Amino acid sequence: MDVAFQEACKAAQMGEAPIGAALFTESGDLIAKAHNKPIATKDPTAHAEILCLRYAGNRLGNYRLPRTILAVTLEPCLMCTGALLHARIGGVVFGALDPRAGAIVSNLEGSALPFTNHKLWYLSGVMESECSSLLKRFFLEKRKR
């Protein structure tokens, strides 16, 4: 989660929502990392999770990423959860819950949708206070401006 958090800090410095992601092998080797870039890229799909999957797919030469673990600072949204399922990610570890758009536990049990042919495990609350604080500070500053 430290790598994902560092990526989230980079996003904040760029004026993007401070969300970062990092993909690891089961043994803990880093495959790819990314942070939110929808503003910079003018791409609504440029969430940290999606970019991380793209980078990993290019690096590994495959769109399927089985037995990998994604660390992300905020609970994935519906789009990202769908991408994680299609990529066959093994599991996702996330920091802060997203009561507005989270699709792993907050608004949808995306990890256990009955119509998908892949299931992934999840672990929430890892570095939750740090991830949540970063988001809150970022949006408080944004509202002040």
C-alpha positions, 0 to 999 in steps of 0.5 A: 500500500505504500507504493499506491499511497506514494502514487496518490501523493503524485496525483495530488501534486498534479491536481488530480484526485489523490488515488494511487494503485500498485499491482504485485505478484503473489510473492510481492514483486511490483509489476506496475504502479499508477495514479489518477490522470483523467484531467491530464489525459482528458480521459474519463477512464484514466483511473489509477486502477485502469492505468495500472492494469494497462501498464501491467498488461503491456509489461507482461504481454497479456490482458489477463493478470491472474494471481496478482494483487492490486493495492489501491488507496480508495475502494474501486468504482464500478468501472474499475471493479469490472476491469479487475474482474475482466483482468482476472486479478486475484485480489484487491487491497484498498485503503479508504471506503468510498461511500459514494461510488465504491463497488467492492463493498460500499454500494455493490458487492462487486467481488461476488457478482453472481453473473461473472465467471471470476471472483476476487478476494478483497481486504479493506482498511489498509492504511485507511486513515492515511488514505482518507486524510489525503483525500479529505485534505485534497478536496478541502483545499480544492473547495477553498480555492 
